[in-house]
Amino acid sequence: MSVQESIRLSYQGEIALLEFDLIGEKVNKLNTPIMKRLHEVLEEVRTSKARVLIIRSLKQKIFIAGADIEEIKSMTKRDEFEKAVSEGQSIINMIEDLPMPTIASIHGACMGGGCELILACDYRIASDDSSTRIGLPETKLGLIPGFGGCVRLPRVVGVQAALEIILQGKTVVAPKALKMGLIDKCVHQGILDIETMKWANEIIAQGAHKRRKVFQPKNMMNKVLESFLGRPVVFSKARESVLTTTHGHYPAPLRAVDVISKTYGMADRAEALRIECEGFCDLATTDVSRNLIHLFFLMEMVKKQTGLPETSTASAKPVEHLGILGAGTMGGGIAYVAADKGVHVRMKDINNDALARGFKHAYDLWAKLLKRRSINKFEFQQKIDLVTGGLDFAGFGQMDVVIEAIVEDMEIKKKVIAETAKHMRPDAIIATNTSSLSVTEMSKGHPNPAQFAGMHFFNPVHKMPLVEVIRGEQTSDTVVATIFELSKKMGKMPVVVKDGPGFLVNRLLLPYMAEAAFLLNEGMSIEVVDTAYVKEFGMPMGPFALMDEVGLDVCIKVLRIFKKALGARIEMAPCMEALEKTGRLGRKNGKGFYTYNEKGDRSSVDQAVYADLGLKAPHNPLTTKECLERGLFMMINECSAALYEDRIVETPHEVDLAMIMGTGFPAFRGGLLKYADSIGSEYIVDQLESYAVSKGARLKPQNPLRNMAKTKRKFYS
Ligand SMILES: NC(=O)c1ccc[n+]([C@@H]2O[C@H](COP(=O)([O-])OP(=O)(O)OC[C@H]3O[C@@H](n4cnc5c(N)ncnc54)[C@H](O)[C@@H]3O)[C@@H](O)[C@H]2O)c1
């Protein structure tokens, strides 16, 4: 990369133009060499005769994407962070201190360090293009803004709006940024350069004055909350809300509140920035931040992948037309995510009411976006028009891919697949969304099994990012690549897995949920176990709530399938056997381990469930540690076999990505196997050995895990 050429300076009369265009990079990002170059250029501007400086980007849809995360990852010591952050701060200060006014002209993503740079400018103008998004996403990496973002943003948009952006790592589109005062003007992309120049000339004509924008509350309530007396309430509410959602597992948002509350209104800029720098460096050296950065790179890795080994020459085929068999829970969800990304969708069901529910599901989700103004009326209508449906195979000759999402029954699925293939082009693909049946066996229903694969979405489809792309024994490379690419097009995170019971995620989740039922049999209460997993460990929900979500009938059915396939390590607790006769299906019939209100929201544990299952009133004889370890170590144990014996996936990276994206495994722990490495295979094996003696053979450590412990090996070695 030519650093010199990456930031260019030119002059148009009295106007200096500073342009970012990192040579050899898709995006503009801030790292040490670029910051050094920026320093040089600013020095030149400072001593020039220019009366206004414009800062802009020459990249297509990127202003500045933020700091170079690769560089952050490479630093480990506190003094390295301290040096980089304080140098960065002083370079951003140079912009603020230039003798002439500065205008940031923004088109495309303006994140992190990019946003901090524009905050140091006097004026900000942005294009109204949907690619223009401004924000400070640092907390998503376990950090806080370190180049002055915590200090400057509240002064520009007020404390409340600043907390909203920084604590949630949010980005805002230009019209919203204009409304909150983050930018001063918002114009069409086609006239951004002209308008910026016009504005620069006007500023010169008015005497080229610097300005320090100070937030002006818009109403009385705002005024009170932003006042010296009101602010403590705002900060305390912010802390409370962070603790409610994170249970204290994510230190960055709390530190951000701390830094903002200490520095807001502080006259001494150097001291305010020192406090911010200290906060950044404290966080940057934590495991939480390291783990969140690990996750960031896992997601980047998928963006570059094709789903195929490097040796394969196959490539993905474009998918414009998608058929969906079954407009139920999953089919309706899949139709929504595909059409939302511009794919033409046709649903086929055997039941008109199901079709209507499928349409309604998609309609309601878009209506919510319309109400929130995330899309406009035109986009709303465009998306709706992309979904059609019927009871016959009309239009299936045009389909590039058909996703099957009908009842979970091998014989019915095979028959329907054979029938569907008759109506499709020979080069078109059928993918099944089955969660428990063999893809290889099912492919026998297709006249050409090479054109058949698994595409396993998670429920609810619009919220869960993971798609398991399942390669059957005969699935062709082109089909794998096409389904992988289609998943990405639908905004999902695909992971290629081999065919096998439960593929990857369900194979690991089932033993974990089954172990929770044993805890119940041993006298633990549902509340105590679920609360431990949520509050202590950071899971989005506990195993009992999860079983209710999946459906208790489904859990029992799949457990039986697993027992057949995996043998002694899968056992069903007596209370699980008893569950079958109680008519409790979980959320779907409003009756499970929990009760549900009319809207279908989970209310509280159903205290009648213990007697229903033939259990005595719970007396909670086990420690939280044991409850957590037994469930989590079951997953790790099963994973060692799935990874090293059955090669369901190739790397621990894929396991961690799949568990975070498919189950909500706590991101701050870096994934299941990063967590396993943090406690060590020897400890896990020792504990499993002792649980196996007292609680049953299912808990015996598997050979691959045992071998790891013997050689003190980690999953990420
Ligand atoms: N629900 C989940 O949480 C979940 C998650 C992942 C995968 N899956 C899998 O997705 C598939 C569908 O599950 P679901 O929960 O959406 O089921 P569902 O019962 O909500 O929907 C199934 C739909 O298929 C229709 N159907 C049945 N036979 C058909 C046929 N011959 N042609 C066209 N349509 C037909 C039904 O009328 C119904 O509308 C199953 O294989 C299931 O294992 C479900």
The ligand as an SDF file (V2000), in Angstrom:
LIG
                    3D

 44 48  0  0  0  0  0  0  0  0999 V2000
  -39.8880  -24.8720   13.4170 N   0  0  0  0  0  0  0  0  0  0  0  0
  -38.5960  -24.8760   13.6550 C   0  0  0  0  0  0  0  0  0  0  0  0
  -38.1280  -24.3880   14.6950 O   0  0  0  0  0  0  0  0  0  0  0  0
  -37.6590  -25.4470   12.6320 C   0  0  0  0  0  0  0  0  0  0  0  0
  -36.3210  -25.0350   12.6250 C   0  0  0  0  0  0  0  0  0  0  0  0
  -35.4650  -25.5230   11.6470 C   0  0  0  0  0  0  0  0  0  0  0  0
  -35.9530  -26.4350   10.7110 C   0  0  0  0  0  0  0  0  0  0  0  0
  -37.2630  -26.8250   10.7640 N   0  0  0  0  0  0  0  0  0  0  0  0
  -37.7220  -27.7820    9.7360 C   0  0  0  0  0  0  0  0  0  0  0  0
  -38.4610  -27.0640    8.7510 O   0  0  0  0  0  0  0  0  0  0  0  0
  -39.5050  -27.8820    8.2090 C   0  0  0  0  0  0  0  0  0  0  0  0
  -40.8180  -27.1770    8.3610 C   0  0  0  0  0  0  0  0  0  0  0  0
  -41.0470  -26.9030    9.7250 O   0  0  0  0  0  0  0  0  0  0  0  0
  -42.1370  -25.8360   10.2000 P   0  0  0  0  0  0  0  0  0  0  0  0
  -41.9130  -25.6520   11.6390 O   0  0  0  0  0  0  0  0  0  0  0  0
  -42.1200  -24.6720    9.2860 O   0  0  0  0  0  0  0  0  0  0  0  0
  -43.4810  -26.6530    9.9710 O   0  0  0  0  0  0  0  0  0  0  0  0
  -44.9600  -26.0860    9.8430 P   0  0  0  0  0  0  0  0  0  0  0  0
  -45.8510  -27.1890   10.2810 O   0  0  0  0  0  0  0  0  0  0  0  0
  -45.0980  -24.7590   10.4700 O   0  0  0  0  0  0  0  0  0  0  0  0
  -45.1370  -25.8790    8.2630 O   0  0  0  0  0  0  0  0  0  0  0  0
  -45.1730  -26.9250    7.3400 C   0  0  0  0  0  0  0  0  0  0  0  0
  -45.9960  -26.4560    6.1610 C   0  0  0  0  0  0  0  0  0  0  0  0
  -45.8420  -27.3870    5.1140 O   0  0  0  0  0  0  0  0  0  0  0  0
  -47.1050  -27.5350    4.4620 C   0  0  0  0  0  0  0  0  0  0  0  0
  -47.0810  -28.7870    3.7050 N   0  0  0  0  0  0  0  0  0  0  0  0
  -47.2440  -30.0470    4.1580 C   0  0  0  0  0  0  0  0  0  0  0  0
  -47.1470  -30.9040    3.1160 N   0  0  0  0  0  0  0  0  0  0  0  0
  -46.8860  -30.1780    2.0090 C   0  0  0  0  0  0  0  0  0  0  0  0
  -46.6740  -30.4750    0.6460 C   0  0  0  0  0  0  0  0  0  0  0  0
  -46.7310  -31.7110    0.2080 N   0  0  0  0  0  0  0  0  0  0  0  0
  -46.4180  -29.4510   -0.1980 N   0  0  0  0  0  0  0  0  0  0  0  0
  -46.3950  -28.1850    0.2300 C   0  0  0  0  0  0  0  0  0  0  0  0
  -46.5990  -27.8560    1.5170 N   0  0  0  0  0  0  0  0  0  0  0  0
  -46.8420  -28.8220    2.3920 C   0  0  0  0  0  0  0  0  0  0  0  0
  -48.1060  -27.4770    5.5900 C   0  0  0  0  0  0  0  0  0  0  0  0
  -49.4070  -27.1470    5.1200 O   0  0  0  0  0  0  0  0  0  0  0  0
  -47.5020  -26.3880    6.4610 C   0  0  0  0  0  0  0  0  0  0  0  0
  -47.9880  -25.1170    6.0830 O   0  0  0  0  0  0  0  0  0  0  0  0
  -39.3660  -29.2130    8.9480 C   0  0  0  0  0  0  0  0  0  0  0  0
  -38.5880  -30.0730    8.1770 O   0  0  0  0  0  0  0  0  0  0  0  0
  -38.6560  -28.8460   10.2410 C   0  0  0  0  0  0  0  0  0  0  0  0
  -37.9210  -29.9210   10.7720 O   0  0  0  0  0  0  0  0  0  0  0  0
  -38.1250  -26.3400   11.6790 C   0  0  0  0  0  0  0  0  0  0  0  0
  1  2  1  0
  2  3  2  0
  2  4  1  0
  4  5  1  0
  4 44  2  0
  5  6  2  0
  6  7  1  0
  7  8  2  0
  8  9  1  0
  8 44  1  0
  9 10  1  0
  9 42  1  0
 10 11  1  0
 11 12  1  0
 11 40  1  0
 12 13  1  0
 13 14  1  0
 14 15  2  0
 14 16  1  0
 14 17  1  0
 17 18  1  0
 18 19  2  0
 18 20  1  0
 18 21  1  0
 21 22  1  0
 22 23  1  0
 23 24  1  0
 23 38  1  0
 24 25  1  0
 25 26  1  0
 25 36  1  0
 26 27  1  0
 26 35  1  0
 27 28  2  0
 28 29  1  0
 29 30  1  0
 29 35  2  0
 30 31  1  0
 30 32  2  0
 32 33  1  0
 33 34  2  0
 34 35  1  0
 36 37  1  0
 36 38  1  0
 38 39  1  0
 40 41  1  0
 40 42  1  0
 42 43  1  0
M  CHG  2   8   1  16  -1
M  END
$$$$
